[in-house]
Amino acid sequence: MPPEVVDQPLLDGGWSVKDLVAHIAAYDQWTAAQITAANAGRAATDRELYGVEDVPDDPQGWDEDRQNAAIRDRYADMSYPDALAFAEQRFNHLLSVLTTTPEDVLTRPGAQAWTEGKAVIDLVPDETYRHYAEHLPALRTLAGFDVP
């Protein structure tokens, strides 16, 4: 990624590459926190899920767009190098959680309450590699890979 664009609001919604990197990392953190807490027989805390002690109530509700805006705001002051380091750390932590969780817990529908009856392994793609792929075209264009 050209260094001169990483902090610029050039992506949809005025997001920067740095914003997007932190956004992806936050979803990795959330997923790892859900699995880790459920493995310990408890609900994940706001600190584990979001990196803050308490998530404020929102009178309009926390739909996906509002959640994403809150994530963007949470990491707005983070530098691009710090966002990259955060993303690498969160990804590696999630990978560790997934590889140390027993296979039957990952594959059995309803094994963890947060999955609402689904298998953990069925939810992981949308929170990880499918989520990454969703944002890849805009990043490729910005990096100059898809320029005709």
N, C-alpha and C positions, 0 to 999 in steps of 0.2 A: 504494500500500500504506500503510495507516495506520502512522505512525511508531512508535506504541506496541506494535505486534505484531512488528516485523521481527526482534527478538532473542529472542522468546518461543518456547519449544518446542511450538508449536501444530499442527505438521504430523505426518503419520504417522511413527512411530518416534521421536517427540520432537524432530524437526528443526525449526529455525527457518527463516524466509525467508532470512536471511543464510546459513545452512548450505546451503540449496538453491542460492542464487546462486553460491556458491563451488564447489559440486558440479558445476554446469553448466559453469562456467569451467574447471574441472580437466579435464573431458572435451574441451572445445575445445582446451585446451593439449595433451593427449595426442594428439589427432588431428593437429593441426598439426605436432607433433614427429615423429610417424611419417612423415608425408608429406615433411617437410623433410629428415630424415635419409636416407630412401630416395632422394630426388632427388639427394643428395650421394653415394650409393652406399655407405651405411653403416647400421648399426643405431642407433636413437635411444638416448641415454644416459638413466639414471635422472633426472639433473638436468633434461634437456629434457622428459621425459615427466611427471615428478612434482614437479619443483622441489626435489628432495633429491639428495644425492650417491649414496646407496645405499638401495635399498629392502630392508628386512630380510626374511630368509626367514621364512615363516610355516609352522610344522609342520602346520597344518590346511589349508593351501593358500589361494590367493588367488581364491576365488570372487567373484562380483559383489557380494554383500552385504558380504563382508569388505573388498573394495576400497573400496566406498562408505563404510564405517565409517572406514577409514584416511584417506580424503579428508576426511571430516567432522572427524576428529581433527586433521589437518594444518592446517586453516584455522579451528579453533575460536576462536582468540584474535583473529581478524581482525574489525574493526569492519564494520558494515553499509556505510558509505560506501566503505571500502576494498574490500569484496567487490564492490560495484557497479563500482568502477574496475577491479578485476582482471578481472571478467567482460567489461567493454567492451574492455579491452586484448586479452584472449585471443580474443574473438570477431573483433575487427578483424585480429588477426594471422592467425587461421585463414582469414578471408576473403582476405587478401593471399596466403597460401600457395596457396589454391585457384585464385585468379585468375592466378597466375604459373606454375603448374604446367602443362606442355604438355598439351593436350587428349588426345593419344594415351596419355599416362601415366595420366590420370584415367579413361579409358574402356576401356582394354585390360585384360582379366582377367589377373592375375598380373604386371602391369607392376612392382609393388612387392611384395617378399617378405612384408612384414607382413600383407598382405591374404589370405594363404593361398589364392591362386588367383582371388580375386574382383577386380573392378575397384574402384578407389578410390571412384569416384562411386557405386557401389552400397552402400558402407559409410557414406558421409558422412551420409545422412539419419538413421540410427539414432544416430549420435554427435552430431547437431546438432538440426535442427528437429523430428524425431520425438521426440527426447529432451526437448526443451523442451515439446512438446505433452503429453507424458506427465504432466508436473508442473503444467500450467496449470490444470486443474480445481480442485485444492486451493488454489492461489493465488487464483483468482477467488472462491472461497467465502470465504477468509480476508479478502479485500479488500471483501467485501460485494456482489459483483456477481451472485451466484447465490442470494441470500437471497429466499425467496418473499414 
